[in-house]
Amino acid sequence: MLQADDKPLTKATITSGQLLATLRDNTGSPTDLSGIDSLFHRTDAPNFDAFDPDTRGASAGLNFEHIISGHATEHNAFSPRKGKFAMRQSPDGNSVSLVRDPADDPWAMSSTLQFTVAAPHYIDVDFRCVPLDARRFGARGYAILFFANYMNDVDAIGINFRGMERAGQPESWISADAPPGHRDWNQGGTYRHVDAKTLEYDASHNFKLNTWSYEEPRFSLPFYYGRAAHGMTLIQMFNKSHSDVDEIRFSLFKFKVARFPRPAWDFQYVIRNIQSDREYGFKARLVWKKFISPDDCLHEYESWAAKIRSD
């Protein structure tokens, strides 16, 4: 947590390796969202922001957007955009942390979201949270913590991951574009791990679009990549996929695609059987680099996964 003599920042710019990243706190929300405000590759795409630079309130990558329960409540939508998120920068200048006090959160959840920009083209993410009152999440007992990447122009709308098209089929590359079909579909949808069960939610739920998930296909490895414009790729990888305690889910939404090739390549961190005063969290790595091949994206994930297992 911030100490009494810390000076919270509203904005920080970090250059490391090939990346130039600007990050913001919550002061300007919802006009300027907290998280990664802009991201440039200084060699391969120096004038191309990875994230939507034109739409106010949507220029953000890895912004913490929603905390969602299984029942209807006004707090299901956009609660992380509301209230204070203090930001501080590490002494070496390469990391910033967004810190939320539970008193500023309608879910009574403290959280810390740390971003570290690392050479040559990585942003490492460490998220930790502690719910102080699990009763707020209701009888279904889960929390969906939703993170969004609002992309700039892309060459292909869909996200790509290793997984199974159908149960019993061999693992392969899946290109997922969030088609309609589900009764609660609204311009996109969510993909879950091969071992994960669907989340049940009340019929009266007021934020269903981020709560349901496709039955198929499913992902087998906790990473995905997308093909951005200018030959770039964004890869999003995680240190966990699915357990009885928590899991990662991938989401794709296409609200702007009718006008611009700018999808949201999102993800969810789901806590099941949430308990008061217990710490939860995940580690992630965002990669912004020139696209080489699907196998190169897989190698990026495997190299990082091996490293964090050995740490």
C-alpha positions as CSV (number, residue, x, y, z in Angstrom):
1,M,0.0,0.0,0.0
2,L,1.0,3.6,-0.4
3,Q,2.9,5.1,2.5
4,A,1.9,8.4,4.0
5,D,4.9,10.2,2.4
6,D,4.3,8.7,-1.1
7,K,3.2,11.1,-3.8
8,P,0.6,9.5,-5.9
9,L,1.0,10.1,-9.7
10,T,-1.8,10.6,-12.2
11,K,0.3,9.6,-15.2
12,A,3.7,7.9,-15.9
13,T,5.6,7.2,-19.0
14,I,8.1,4.3,-19.1
15,T,10.6,3.4,-21.8
16,S,12.3,0.0,-21.6
17,G,13.8,-2.0,-24.5
18,Q,11.7,-1.3,-27.6
19,L,8.5,-0.2,-25.7
20,L,7.2,3.2,-24.8
21,A,4.2,2.9,-22.5
22,T,2.1,5.6,-20.8
23,L,0.0,4.6,-17.8
24,R,-2.7,6.5,-15.9
25,D,-4.5,6.4,-12.6
26,N,-8.3,6.7,-12.2
27,T,-8.4,10.5,-11.7
28,G,-9.7,11.2,-15.2
29,S,-12.1,8.2,-15.5
30,P,-14.3,7.6,-17.4
31,T,-12.8,10.0,-19.9
32,D,-9.3,8.7,-19.4
33,L,-9.2,5.1,-18.1
34,S,-6.7,3.8,-15.6
35,G,-4.1,1.2,-16.8
36,I,-2.1,1.4,-20.0
37,D,-3.1,4.5,-21.9
38,S,-0.8,4.0,-24.9
39,L,1.8,1.6,-26.1
40,F,4.4,2.0,-28.9
41,H,7.1,-0.3,-30.3
42,R,9.9,2.2,-30.9
43,T,11.5,0.3,-33.8
44,D,8.8,-1.7,-35.6
45,A,5.8,0.6,-35.2
46,P,7.0,3.9,-33.7
47,N,3.9,5.9,-34.8
48,F,1.2,3.2,-34.2
49,D,-0.4,3.1,-30.7
50,A,-1.4,-0.5,-29.9
51,F,-4.6,0.8,-28.3
52,D,-7.5,2.9,-29.7
53,P,-6.1,6.5,-29.7
54,D,-9.3,8.3,-30.9
55,T,-12.2,7.2,-28.8
56,R,-12.4,9.1,-25.5
57,G,-13.0,6.6,-22.7
58,A,-11.7,3.7,-24.7
59,S,-8.0,4.4,-25.1
60,A,-6.7,1.8,-22.7
61,G,-5.0,-1.5,-22.6
62,L,-5.2,-3.8,-19.7
63,N,-7.6,-1.6,-17.9
64,F,-9.5,-3.1,-14.9
65,E,-13.1,-2.6,-16.0
66,H,-15.7,-4.7,-14.1
67,I,-16.2,-6.8,-11.0
68,I,-19.3,-9.0,-11.7
69,S,-21.3,-11.3,-9.4
70,G,-23.9,-13.9,-10.3
71,H,-26.8,-11.7,-9.3
72,A,-28.2,-8.3,-10.4
73,T,-26.6,-5.3,-8.8
74,E,-25.7,-1.8,-10.1
75,H,-22.1,-2.6,-9.1
76,N,-21.7,-5.3,-11.8
77,A,-20.9,-2.6,-14.4
78,F,-17.7,-0.4,-14.4
79,S,-17.1,-0.3,-10.6
80,P,-13.3,-0.2,-11.0
81,R,-13.7,3.0,-13.2
82,K,-15.4,4.7,-10.2
83,G,-13.5,5.7,-7.1
84,K,-9.9,6.2,-6.3
85,F,-7.0,4.1,-7.6
86,A,-3.8,5.6,-6.3
87,M,-0.7,5.1,-8.6
88,R,2.9,5.0,-7.5
89,Q,6.1,4.4,-9.5
90,S,9.0,2.1,-8.4
91,P,12.4,3.7,-7.6
92,D,13.9,2.3,-10.8
93,G,11.1,3.9,-12.8
94,N,10.2,0.7,-14.7
95,S,7.0,-0.3,-12.7
96,V,3.9,1.4,-11.6
97,S,1.2,0.1,-9.2
98,L,-2.5,1.0,-9.1
99,V,-3.7,0.5,-5.5
100,R,-7.3,0.5,-4.3
101,D,-8.4,0.7,-0.8
102,P,-11.5,-1.5,0.1
103,A,-13.2,1.6,1.4
104,D,-13.2,3.0,-2.2
105,D,-14.7,-0.2,-3.7
106,P,-18.5,-1.1,-3.4
107,W,-17.4,-4.7,-3.3
108,A,-15.2,-4.0,-0.3
109,M,-12.2,-5.5,-2.2
110,S,-8.7,-4.2,-1.9
111,S,-6.5,-4.6,-5.0
112,T,-3.1,-3.9,-6.4
113,L,-2.4,-4.0,-10.2
114,Q,1.3,-3.7,-11.0
115,F,2.7,-3.1,-14.5
116,T,6.5,-3.6,-15.2
117,V,7.8,-2.7,-18.6
118,A,10.7,-5.0,-19.5
119,A,13.0,-5.3,-22.5
120,P,12.7,-6.1,-25.2
121,H,8.9,-5.9,-25.7
122,Y,7.1,-7.0,-22.6
123,I,4.8,-5.6,-19.9
124,D,4.6,-7.9,-16.9
125,V,1.5,-7.8,-14.8
126,D,0.9,-8.8,-11.2
127,F,-2.6,-8.6,-9.8
128,R,-3.5,-9.2,-6.2
129,C,-6.9,-8.7,-4.4
130,V,-8.5,-9.4,-1.0
131,P,-12.3,-9.4,-0.6
132,L,-13.2,-8.3,2.9
133,D,-16.9,-9.4,2.7
134,A,-17.6,-12.4,0.5
135,R,-21.4,-12.0,1.2
136,R,-21.5,-9.2,-1.3
137,F,-21.1,-11.7,-4.1
138,G,-24.3,-13.4,-3.2
139,A,-25.4,-17.1,-3.2
140,R,-23.6,-18.1,-6.3
141,G,-20.3,-17.2,-4.6
142,Y,-18.1,-16.2,-7.5
143,A,-16.5,-13.0,-8.8
144,I,-15.6,-12.1,-12.4
145,L,-12.8,-9.6,-12.5
146,F,-12.9,-8.2,-16.1
147,F,-9.9,-6.6,-17.9
148,A,-10.1,-5.0,-21.3
149,N,-7.7,-4.2,-24.1
150,Y,-9.3,-1.7,-26.5
151,M,-7.3,-2.2,-29.7
152,N,-6.3,0.1,-32.4
153,D,-6.7,-1.1,-36.0
154,V,-6.1,-4.8,-36.5
155,D,-5.5,-7.1,-39.5
156,A,-7.8,-9.8,-38.1
157,I,-10.6,-9.4,-35.6
158,G,-10.4,-12.7,-33.9
159,I,-8.0,-14.1,-31.2
160,N,-6.0,-17.2,-31.6
161,F,-5.2,-19.9,-29.0
162,R,-4.3,-23.5,-28.5
163,G,-7.4,-25.6,-27.8
164,M,-10.0,-28.0,-28.9
165,E,-12.8,-27.3,-31.4
166,R,-14.9,-30.1,-30.0
167,A,-14.6,-32.4,-27.0
168,G,-12.3,-35.4,-27.7
169,Q,-10.6,-33.7,-30.7
170,P,-6.8,-33.1,-30.7
171,E,-5.3,-29.8,-29.6
172,S,-4.9,-27.4,-32.5
173,W,-4.8,-23.7,-33.2
174,I,-8.2,-22.1,-32.8
175,S,-9.1,-18.8,-34.4
176,A,-12.1,-17.4,-32.4
177,D,-14.2,-14.5,-33.6
178,A,-17.1,-14.6,-31.0
179,P,-20.0,-15.4,-33.3
180,P,-23.7,-14.8,-32.3
181,G,-25.9,-17.7,-31.2
182,H,-26.1,-17.6,-27.5
183,R,-29.3,-16.0,-26.1
184,D,-27.2,-13.3,-24.2
185,W,-24.8,-12.6,-27.0
186,N,-24.1,-8.8,-27.4
187,Q,-21.4,-8.1,-29.9
188,G,-19.0,-10.7,-28.4
189,G,-18.4,-13.5,-26.0
190,T,-16.1,-15.5,-23.7
191,Y,-14.0,-18.7,-24.0
192,R,-13.1,-20.9,-21.1
193,H,-10.6,-23.6,-20.4
194,V,-11.2,-27.2,-21.5
195,D,-11.8,-28.3,-17.8
196,A,-13.8,-25.3,-16.7
197,K,-17.6,-25.4,-16.1
198,T,-19.9,-22.6,-17.1
199,L,-20.9,-20.0,-14.6
200,E,-24.6,-20.0,-13.7
201,Y,-26.2,-16.6,-13.2
202,D,-29.6,-15.3,-12.2
203,A,-32.3,-14.8,-14.8
204,S,-32.6,-11.2,-13.6
205,H,-28.9,-10.5,-14.1
206,N,-28.2,-7.0,-15.4
207,F,-24.8,-7.7,-17.0
208,K,-25.1,-11.0,-18.8
209,L,-22.9,-10.2,-21.8
210,N,-19.7,-10.8,-19.7
211,T,-21.0,-13.7,-17.7
212,W,-21.9,-16.4,-20.1
213,S,-19.3,-18.4,-22.1
214,Y,-19.2,-20.5,-25.3
215,E,-19.5,-24.3,-24.8
216,E,-17.0,-24.8,-27.6
217,P,-14.3,-24.2,-28.6
218,R,-12.2,-24.3,-25.4
219,F,-8.6,-23.3,-24.8
220,S,-5.9,-25.6,-23.4
221,L,-3.0,-23.2,-22.8
222,P,-3.4,-19.9,-21.0
223,F,-2.4,-17.5,-23.7
224,Y,-3.8,-15.9,-26.9
225,Y,-2.6,-13.7,-29.6
226,G,-4.1,-11.3,-32.1
227,R,-2.9,-9.9,-35.4
228,A,-2.7,-6.1,-35.3
229,A,-2.1,-3.6,-38.1
230,H,1.4,-2.8,-39.3
231,G,2.4,-6.4,-39.0
232,M,2.2,-6.3,-35.2
233,T,0.9,-8.8,-32.7
234,L,-0.4,-8.6,-29.2
235,I,0.1,-11.7,-27.1
236,Q,-1.5,-12.0,-23.7
237,M,-0.4,-14.9,-21.4
238,F,-1.1,-16.0,-17.9
239,N,0.5,-18.1,-15.1
240,K,-2.7,-20.1,-14.5
241,S,-5.6,-21.5,-16.5
242,H,-8.1,-23.3,-14.3
243,S,-8.5,-24.7,-10.8
244,D,-11.2,-25.2,-8.2
245,V,-10.2,-21.8,-6.7
246,D,-9.8,-19.5,-9.8
247,E,-9.4,-19.5,-13.5
248,I,-8.7,-17.3,-16.6
249,R,-11.2,-16.8,-19.4
250,F,-10.7,-15.1,-22.8
251,S,-13.2,-12.5,-24.1
252,L,-13.6,-10.8,-27.5
253,F,-16.0,-7.9,-28.1
254,K,-16.7,-6.1,-31.3
255,F,-18.7,-3.0,-30.5
256,K,-16.7,-0.8,-32.8
257,V,-16.0,-3.3,-35.6
258,A,-18.9,-2.1,-37.8
259,R,-17.1,1.2,-38.1
260,F,-13.4,0.4,-37.5
261,P,-11.3,-2.8,-37.3
262,R,-10.9,-2.2,-33.5
263,P,-12.0,-5.1,-31.4
264,A,-11.5,-5.5,-27.6
265,W,-9.2,-8.4,-26.9
266,D,-10.2,-8.9,-23.2
267,F,-9.8,-11.4,-20.4
268,Q,-11.4,-12.4,-17.2
269,Y,-10.0,-13.5,-13.8
270,V,-12.7,-15.6,-12.1
271,I,-12.7,-16.5,-8.4
272,R,-14.9,-19.4,-7.5
273,N,-16.2,-20.0,-3.9
274,I,-14.9,-16.6,-2.9
275,Q,-13.9,-16.2,0.7
276,S,-13.4,-13.2,2.9
277,D,-9.9,-12.1,3.9
278,R,-8.2,-14.5,1.4
279,E,-5.7,-13.2,-1.1
280,Y,-6.3,-14.0,-4.8
281,G,-4.4,-13.1,-7.9
282,F,-2.6,-13.9,-11.1
283,K,0.5,-13.0,-13.1
284,A,0.4,-12.1,-16.8
285,R,2.6,-10.9,-19.6
286,L,1.6,-8.7,-22.5
287,V,3.8,-8.9,-25.5
288,W,3.8,-6.2,-28.2
289,K,6.1,-7.0,-31.2
290,K,6.3,-7.8,-34.9
291,F,4.3,-10.9,-35.8
292,I,6.5,-13.8,-37.0
293,S,4.3,-16.9,-36.8
294,P,1.9,-18.8,-34.5
295,D,4.8,-21.0,-33.4
296,D,6.8,-17.9,-32.4
297,C,3.8,-16.8,-30.2
298,L,3.7,-20.3,-28.6
299,H,7.5,-20.0,-28.0
300,E,7.0,-16.7,-26.2
301,Y,4.5,-18.3,-23.9
302,E,6.5,-21.4,-23.3
303,S,9.7,-19.5,-22.5
304,W,7.8,-17.2,-20.0
305,A,5.9,-20.1,-18.4
306,A,9.2,-22.0,-17.8
307,K,10.8,-18.8,-16.3
308,I,8.0,-18.2,-13.8
309,R,7.9,-21.8,-12.8
310,S,11.6,-21.6,-11.9
311,D,11.3,-18.3,-10.0
